[in-house]
């Protein structure tokens, strides 16, 4: 297949042809790995999500009292699970909820923080990113995806069914009233130094997880959703002070990305919702501390906010 050429010297790619290639890749994975998927997936992980004491201020800093008492997830692992080495850098998440929002926080350790895609709905995972996948009723249909990078640029989409079952991503769909913020402990796009981490904070309105014929689902105590999180991380080169994805010196093809996830999929394919983890809503508020919790994250040095 003919190699795609950037639209301009900033490296922007034509969106729909590129998406077409990506979808074909996913479908190929579906057919090749169908027989081994069920055997290779680990038991999905679970997260007990407590209620926030009050609405969370989305600023990327995680210094609200409710966050301090919310429990961190296990560290991310490779998307294929134990068959691959542990990630080179740590990632973890925590969640809260109230009557209107699902709140998500993630901390991504990163020695080189870079992101150049700054237009809404660019394919964010062509650079390093953090991703959220949500299936509110757990039927593997009508699910939602959000990608976000270190400069708080977002890419969101709706899928009526998985790519393997003929689904097509609906890119014009947006998470209405989404709030997100990123704070950076280090510097973005500066290859001359080493960074520490970037922190993502997100508020997703339950009302926004809907479409014309797909009503929003508002959780209550003991409601159970399917959810997963992915971190795409690329090996990189630095040329004239600018980061780029690393290529094989012999073939000139971009080297495969690392895929680090909360609940392993068993194969390199996030679009198998039945392998996602379980999000279990609990009406207990976070100030009612019932177990040992990990230390809260320290405040970071730079904040980028969308709301």
C-alpha positions in Angstrom: 0.0 0.0 0.0 1.3 3.4 -0.9 3.0 5.3 1.9 1.0 8.3 3.1 2.6 11.7 2.7 2.1 14.5 5.3 -0.2 17.2 4.3 2.3 19.9 5.3 5.8 20.3 6.7 4.4 20.0 10.3 3.9 16.3 9.7 0.1 16.3 9.7 -1.4 13.2 8.0 -4.7 12.9 6.0 -7.0 11.5 8.6 -9.4 9.2 6.9 -6.9 7.2 4.7 -4.7 6.7 7.7 -7.7 5.6 9.8 -8.6 3.1 7.0 -5.1 1.6 7.2 -5.4 1.4 11.0 -8.8 -0.3 10.8 -7.4 -2.9 8.3 -4.6 -3.6 10.7 -7.0 -4.2 13.6 -9.2 -6.5 11.5 -6.1 -8.5 10.5 -5.2 -8.9 14.1 -8.8 -10.1 14.8 -8.6 -12.9 12.2 -5.1 -14.0 13.0 -5.4 -14.1 16.7 -9.1 -15.2 17.1 -8.3 -18.7 18.2 -5.7 -17.6 20.9 -7.5 -14.6 22.3 -9.6 -16.5 24.8 -6.6 -18.5 26.0 -4.2 -15.6 26.3 -6.3 -13.0 28.2 -5.8 -12.7 31.9 -8.7 -12.4 34.4 -10.0 -8.8 34.0 -9.0 -6.5 36.9 -11.5 -4.7 39.1 -11.6 -1.2 40.5 -13.9 -0.1 43.3 -14.8 3.5 42.6 -15.9 5.6 45.6 -17.9 8.8 45.5 -16.2 12.1 45.6 -16.9 14.2 48.7 -17.7 17.1 46.3 -17.1 18.1 42.7 -13.5 17.8 41.6 -11.6 20.8 40.3 -10.0 19.7 37.0 -6.6 21.3 37.0 -4.2 18.3 36.7 -2.9 18.6 40.2 -4.8 16.0 42.1 -4.8 18.0 45.3 -8.5 17.7 46.1 -9.2 15.9 49.3 -11.2 13.2 47.6 -8.2 12.3 45.3 -5.9 12.0 48.3 -8.1 9.2 49.8 -8.8 7.4 46.5 -6.9 4.2 45.9 -4.4 3.9 43.1 -4.7 1.0 40.6 -2.0 -1.6 40.1 0.8 -0.4 37.9 0.2 -1.0 34.1 1.5 -4.1 32.4 2.1 -5.0 28.8 -1.1 -5.3 26.7 -0.2 -9.0 26.1 0.2 -9.7 29.8 2.8 -11.9 31.3 4.1 -13.1 28.0 5.9 -9.8 27.6 8.3 -7.9 29.9 7.0 -5.3 32.4 6.7 -1.7 31.1 9.9 0.4 31.1 8.0 3.2 32.9 5.3 3.2 35.5 1.7 4.2 34.9 -1.2 4.1 37.3 -4.8 5.4 37.6 -7.5 6.2 40.1 -11.2 7.0 39.8 -14.0 8.8 41.6 -17.6 9.6 40.7 -20.6 11.8 41.7 -24.1 12.2 40.4 -22.9 13.8 37.1 -19.3 12.7 36.4 -16.8 10.0 36.2 -13.4 11.4 37.3 -10.2 9.8 36.1 -6.6 10.6 37.2 -3.5 9.0 35.7 0.2 9.5 36.4 2.7 8.5 33.7 6.4 8.4 34.6 8.3 9.7 31.5 11.9 10.7 31.0 11.2 12.4 27.7 7.8 14.1 27.5 6.9 15.1 23.9 3.8 15.9 22.0 3.3 18.0 18.8 -0.3 17.1 17.8 -2.3 20.1 18.9 -5.5 19.9 16.7 -8.6 18.4 18.1 -9.3 14.8 16.9 -5.9 14.3 15.4 -4.9 10.6 15.8 -3.2 11.2 19.1 -1.7 7.8 19.6 0.6 8.4 16.7 2.6 10.1 19.4 2.8 9.1 23.1 -0.7 9.2 24.8 -3.1 8.1 27.5 -6.3 6.4 26.5 -9.6 5.6 28.1 -12.1 2.9 26.9 -15.6 2.8 28.4 -18.5 0.4 27.8 -21.2 1.4 30.3 -23.5 -1.6 30.0 -20.8 -4.1 29.3 -22.5 -5.6 26.2 -19.3 -5.0 24.0 -21.4 -2.6 21.8 -21.8 1.2 21.8 -18.6 2.0 23.6 -16.4 5.1 23.8 -12.7 6.0 23.5 -10.8 9.0 24.6 -7.1 9.7 23.8 -5.1 12.6 25.4 -1.5 13.7 25.0 0.9 15.6 27.2 -0.3 19.0 25.8 -3.9 18.1 26.6 -5.0 17.6 23.0 -7.8 15.1 22.8 -9.2 12.6 20.3 -12.6 11.0 21.1 -14.8 8.6 19.2 -17.8 6.3 19.4 -18.0 2.7 18.1 -21.4 1.0 17.7 -19.5 -2.4 17.6 -16.0 -3.6 17.5 -13.8 -3.4 14.4 -13.7 -7.2 14.3 -17.5 -7.2 14.0 -17.6 -4.6 11.2 -17.7 -1.5 13.4 -16.6 1.9 12.1 -15.3 4.6 14.4 -17.6 7.6 14.4 -15.1 10.5 14.7 -17.6 13.4 14.6 -19.0 12.2 18.0 -17.6 14.2 20.9 -17.7 14.0 24.7 -19.8 17.0 25.4 -18.7 19.1 28.3 -15.5 17.1 28.7 -13.0 18.6 31.2 -9.4 17.6 31.1 -6.1 19.0 32.4 -2.5 17.9 32.2 0.3 18.9 34.5 3.9 18.2 33.7 6.8 17.6 36.0 9.5 18.5 33.6 9.4 20.2 30.2 7.5 19.3 27.0 9.4 18.9 23.7 12.8 19.7 25.3 15.2 16.9 24.4 18.1 18.5 26.3 16.8 17.4 29.7 15.2 14.5 31.5 11.6 14.8 32.8 9.9 12.9 35.6 6.2 12.5 34.8 2.9 13.9 33.5 -0.4 13.8 35.2 -3.8 13.6 33.5 -7.1 14.6 35.2 -10.4 14.1 33.4 -14.1 14.6 34.2 -16.5 12.8 31.8 -20.2 13.7 32.2 -22.3 10.6 32.3 -24.8 12.5 30.1 -22.2 12.7 27.3 -21.8 9.0 27.0 -24.8 8.7 24.7 -25.9 9.0 21.1 -29.2 9.3 19.2 -30.3 5.7 19.9 -28.0 5.1 22.8 -29.2 6.6 26.1 -26.8 7.7 28.8 -26.4 5.4 31.7 -26.2 6.9 35.2 -24.5 4.5 37.7 -25.7 3.9 41.2 -24.3 1.9 44.1 -23.0 -1.5 42.9 -23.3 -0.6 39.2 -20.7 -2.4 37.1 -19.2 -1.0 33.9 -16.4 -2.3 31.7 -13.4 0.0 31.4 -9.7 -0.1 30.4 -6.8 2.3 30.1 -3.9 2.2 27.6 -0.7 4.0 27.3 1.0 4.2 24.0 4.7 4.9 24.2 7.1 5.1 21.2 10.8 4.7 20.9 12.1 8.0 19.7 14.9 9.8 17.8 15.9 13.4 18.3 16.8 15.5 15.2 17.7 19.1 15.5 16.2 19.2 18.9 12.8 17.7 17.8 11.5 14.2 18.8 10.2 11.7 16.2 9.2 8.1 16.2 12.2 5.8 15.8 12.6 3.9 12.6 14.3 0.6 11.7 17.7 1.6 10.2 17.4 -1.2 7.6 13.7 -0.9 6.5 13.1 2.7 7.4 9.8 1.6 8.9 8.6 3.0 12.2 9.3 0.7 15.1 6.3 -0.8 16.8 5.0 1.1 19.8 4.8 -0.1 23.4 1.3 -0.7 24.6 1.0 -0.6 28.4 -2.5 -1.2 29.9 -4.3 -1.5 33.2 -6.1 -4.8 32.5 -4.2 -6.9 29.9 -5.9 -7.9 26.7 -3.9 -10.9 25.8 -3.2 -9.6 22.3 -2.3 -6.3 20.8 -5.8 -5.1 20.4 -7.7 -2.8 22.7 -10.9 -3.3 20.9 -12.0 -6.5 22.7 -14.3 -5.0 25.4 -14.9 -8.4 27.0 -11.3 -8.3 28.2 -11.5 -4.9 29.8 -11.5 -4.4 33.5 -14.5 -3.9 35.7 -15.4 -0.5 37.2 -17.6 -1.1 40.2 -19.4 2.0 41.6 -19.6 2.3 45.4 -21.7 4.9 47.2 -19.2 5.1 50.0 -17.5 8.6 50.1 -13.7 8.7 50.1 -13.5 10.3 53.6 -14.8 7.0 55.0 -11.4 5.4 54.8 -11.6 1.7 55.2 -8.3 0.4 53.9 -4.7 1.5 53.5 -4.3 3.8 50.5 -1.2 4.8 48.6 0.3 8.2 49.0 -1.1 11.0 46.9 0.9 12.4 44.0 2.8 15.6 44.6 1.7 18.7 42.8 3.4 19.1 39.4 4.9 22.2 37.9 2.9 23.0 34.7 -0.8 22.8 33.9 -2.8 22.7 30.7 -6.6 22.7 30.9 -9.5 22.1 28.5 -13.0 22.7 29.7 
